């Protein structure tokens, strides 16, 4: 179970800052990107870049004010503006006191817009109180969105289901969460269908091991495996007609899977 932080304009931006948090045990970041229909976190760009360099993964979230279509379009605009790919974990932050008493249908409309735009790694953030009271109805949340619950001062969250638990708002100056299912520290592994790197020059193995094959069909194993943490120079090469890619090694002979579940893209 890895831990990750919540970052907004109130937190640092430098690689050294994120490295310090990594040294203290944090392994991921959810960065606030937008709020409502007219606010963009001015620190989002450098925070995402630093998080990617240090943690090799990051997610982003939108602070929700109750206008699902307008806010989702605003959020999507800045996702594209920052070049955030569709494997990234996206969350809707549902906590503003101005929201209607029961905003679940509004949450779902927001999620629908993201899902229809091709972003399928979705999550809903909210307090345990709102979830237990039915204000956020977990049974009705669409698209199998992950549940990121905030519940402080307890031994464990008191909600029926959750994928991540924000257990404190005072961990070295950030809100810190525990990721129970790799949805936030390794978000690309949770895609409903396999997704592949189609561009890149350098990759890092994130599974325990990946086999190297002599052919693109993966019929002839070379006998070589790449262990977790190995860095390889490779070129994505399309295989077949269903969006499948192999990584053709440049630094050595052979092919490995281009499935994003097995590798991080460094360059």
Buried (B, 14 or more C-beta within 10 A) or exposed (E): EBBBBBBBEEBBBEBEBBBBBBEEEBBBBBBBBBBBEEBBBEBBBBBBBBBBEBBBBBBBBBBBBBBBEBBBEBBBEBBEEBEBBBBBBBBBBBEEEEBEEEBBEBBBBBBBBBBEBEBBBBBBBBBBBBBBEEBBBBEEBBBEBBBBBBBBEEEEBEBEEBBBBBBBEEBEEBBBBBBBBBBBBBBBBBBEEBBBBEEBEBBBBBBEEBBBBBEBEBEEEBEBBBEEEBBBBBBBBBBEEEEBBBBBBEEEEBBBBBBBBBBBBBE
